[in-house]
Amino acid sequence: QVQLVESGGGLVQPGGSLRLSCVSSINIFSLNAMGWYRQPPGKERELVAVITRGDTTDYADSVKGRFTISRDNAKNTVYLQMNSVAPEDTAVYYCRGVNNYGAIYWGKGTLVTVSS
């Protein structure tokens, strides 16, 4: 069973920065892709950013230029660097992984609150 554990959430002021981490129980290089999703209060879960085994990336339009997804295969960790955050970034952020057979794994989520 694959386990994904997020950390780094918390309270941050508008315009500030935060870095989220997701540690996998298996080698993340064995997964086709890793991603970050978020669910704002009262809304559906949405894609934030994805990174493939080959390190190609894609972002939601709302975070392009502000957020950066990256990976450290040696540490089995995926990161989401969040810069210039705004109140609309407030959400529970979830880590997601997909293996070669289409199985999907989710973390339990970490709450990010952007407020002054």
ZANU-136646 format. One line per 3 residues: number of its first residue (from 0); their letters; for each residue x, z, y of N, C-alpha, C. Coordinates in pm, whole numbers. Layout:
NUM) A) X Z Y X Z Y X Z Y | ...
//
This chain:
0) QVQ) 84 0 -118 0 0 0 89 0 124 | 62 -93 216 137 -104 340 75 -11 443 | 161 65 511 117 152 618 185 113 748
3) LVE) 106 106 855 155 78 989 123 198 1077 | 222 248 1148 205 367 1230 246 337 1373 | 150 346 1465 176 322 1606 216 451 1677
6) SGG) 291 435 1785 326 547 1871 356 495 2011 | 361 585 2107 397 550 2243 282 546 2341 | 159 564 2294 46 564 2385 43 689 2471
9) GLV) -39 685 2574 -51 798 2664 -105 756 2798 | -89 843 2896 -137 819 3032 -26 758 3116 | -59 651 3187 37 585 3275 -35 542 3403
12) QPG) 35 546 3515 -25 508 3643 -27 357 3661 | -123 305 3738 -124 161 3766 10 115 3823 | 58 1 3774 187 -51 3815 303 0 3733
15) GSL) 279 98 3649 384 155 3567 409 77 3440 | 494 135 3354 534 70 3230 519 165 3113 | 503 106 2995 488 182 2872 537 93 2757
18) RLS) 598 153 2656 639 77 2539 577 137 2414 | 502 55 2341 441 95 2215 530 52 2098 | 529 131 1992 606 100 1872 514 101 1751
21) CVS) 544 16 1654 472 12 1528 574 7 1416 | 578 111 1334 672 120 1223 599 88 1093 | 653 -5 1016 595 -48 890 663 22 772
24) SIN) 585 48 667 639 109 546 714 10 459 | 701 -120 487 775 -223 416 855 -306 515 | 945 -388 462 1025 -477 546 932 -573 619
27) IFS) 933 -571 751 842 -657 826 876 -804 812 | 996 -835 765 1033 -974 742 954 -1033 624 | 898 -947 539 815 -992 427 673 -1028 471
30) LNA) 638 -997 595 507 -1029 650 513 -1158 731 | 410 -1240 719 408 -1366 792 404 -1347 943 | 331 -1245 985 315 -1222 1128 278 -1077 1155
33) MGW) 314 -1031 1273 273 -900 1323 207 -921 1458 | 117 -831 1492 50 -845 1619 1 -715 1676 | -34 -721 1804 -98 -610 1873 -236 -655 1918
36) YRQ) -336 -572 1891 -472 -591 1936 -513 -468 2016 | -618 -483 2095 -667 -367 2169 -819 -370 2177 | -877 -252 2193 -1021 -238 2207 -1051 -150 2328
39) PPG) -1089 -212 2441 -1126 -135 2559 -1256 -60 2535 | -1283 45 2612 -1409 119 2595 -1530 28 2610 | -1620 33 2512 -1743 -45 2517 -1727 -192 2488
42) KER) -1609 -238 2448 -1585 -379 2421 -1533 -400 2279 | -1529 -527 2236 -1480 -561 2104 -1327 -570 2103 | -1271 -555 1984 -1127 -566 1968 -1081 -708 2000
45) ELV) -969 -720 2070 -919 -849 2112 -769 -861 2090 | -723 -984 2073 -581 -1011 2056 -505 -985 2185 | -390 -920 2173 -299 -901 2285 -177 -991 2271
48) AVI) -109 -982 2157 13 -1059 2135 42 -1068 1986 | 108 -1176 1944 149 -1193 1805 293 -1241 1800 | 362 -1209 1691 497 -1259 1666 507 -1294 1518
51) TRG) 560 -1413 1487 569 -1460 1350 702 -1419 1286 | 715 -1448 1157 840 -1423 1086 955 -1498 1153 | 926 -1616 1206 1026 -1696 1273 1045 -1663 1420
54) DTT) 981 -1556 1467 996 -1503 1602 931 -1589 1710 | 837 -1674 1673 755 -1739 1775 651 -1639 1823 | 613 -1648 1949 520 -1551 2008 406 -1620 2080
57) DYA) 297 -1546 2097 183 -1593 2172 115 -1472 2235 | 53 -1493 2351 -8 -1384 2426 -145 -1421 2477 | -229 -1320 2492 -355 -1340 2563 -325 -1372 2709
60) DSV) -408 -1457 2769 -385 -1496 2908 -380 -1374 3002 | -456 -1272 2969 -464 -1155 3056 -336 -1074 3063 | -244 -1093 2967 -122 -1014 2964 4 -1098 2980
63) KGR) -8 -1229 2986 110 -1316 3001 186 -1282 3128 | 317 -1270 3113 402 -1236 3226 417 -1088 3249 | 335 -1007 3182 340 -861 3199 382 -789 3070
66) FTI) 334 -837 2956 362 -773 2827 459 -860 2747 | 541 -795 2665 635 -865 2578 632 -804 2439 | 612 -887 2337 617 -841 2198 754 -876 2141
69) SRD) 810 -786 2062 940 -809 2000 946 -735 1867 | 1049 -765 1788 1063 -699 1658 1208 -665 1632 | 1228 -560 1553 1360 -520 1505 1347 -509 1354
72) NAK) 1390 -612 1283 1374 -615 1138 1450 -502 1068 | 1565 -465 1121 1644 -358 1061 1572 -225 1065 | 1488 -205 1167 1413 -81 1183 1269 -94 1135
75) NTV) 1231 -211 1085 1093 -238 1042 993 -200 1150 | 1025 -239 1273 947 -197 1388 913 -315 1478 | 790 -316 1527 743 -412 1626 710 -336 1753
78) YLQ) 747 -393 1868 728 -327 1996 634 -408 2085 | 568 -338 2176 494 -401 2283 537 -336 2414 | 614 -408 2494 656 -360 2624 549 -398 2725
81) MNS) 491 -298 2790 382 -318 2884 432 -286 3025 | 438 -386 3111 480 -369 3249 366 -402 3343 | 374 -349 3464 273 -374 3568 133 -351 3515
84) VAP) 112 -239 3450 -17 -212 3388 -124 -188 3493 | -248 -218 3456 -364 -204 3542 -473 -127 3469 | -570 -72 3541 -676 4 3475 -748 -73 3363
87) EDT) -760 -205 3377 -826 -285 3274 -746 -296 3145 | -622 -247 3145 -542 -242 3023 -575 -119 2939 | -656 -29 2991 -695 91 2917 -769 51 2789
90) AVY) -719 99 2675 -777 62 2546 -705 138 2435 | -764 134 2316 -693 175 2195 -618 52 2145 | -488 65 2128 -403 -46 2084 -372 -31 1936
93) YCR) -393 -140 1861 -375 -141 1716 -265 -238 1675 | -187 -197 1577 -86 -282 1515 -149 -353 1395 | -113 -480 1374 -170 -560 1266 -61 -641 1198
96) GVN) -69 -649 1064 24 -731 988 -50 -816 887 | 6 -934 856 -52 -1027 757 58 -1067 660 | 30 -1057 529 130 -1095 431 113 -1239 386
99) NYG) 196 -1282 290 196 -1422 245 68 -1463 174 | -12 -1365 129 -133 -1394 53 -259 -1376 135 | -244 -1349 264 -359 -1335 351 -413 -1195 366
102) AIY) -351 -1097 300 -394 -959 316 -362 -909 456 | -452 -833 514 -439 -782 650 -426 -631 648 | -331 -581 727 -307 -438 736 -321 -394 881
105) WGK) -385 -279 902 -408 -225 1035 -352 -84 1047 | -297 -53 1163 -265 84 1195 -389 157 1244 | -375 287 1268 -489 367 1312 -514 359 1462
108) GTL) -419 308 1537 -435 290 1680 -372 400 1763 | -338 366 1886 -286 462 1983 -351 433 2118 | -395 538 2186 -471 522 2310 -378 510 2430
111) VTV) -403 407 2511 -334 387 2638 -436 400 2750 | -411 492 2842 -499 513 2956 -422 485 3085 | -470 390 3163 -407 355 3290 -494 411 3402
114) SS) -443 511 3470 -521 578 3574 -427 651 3668 | -468 660 3796 -393 737 3893 -440 881 3900
//
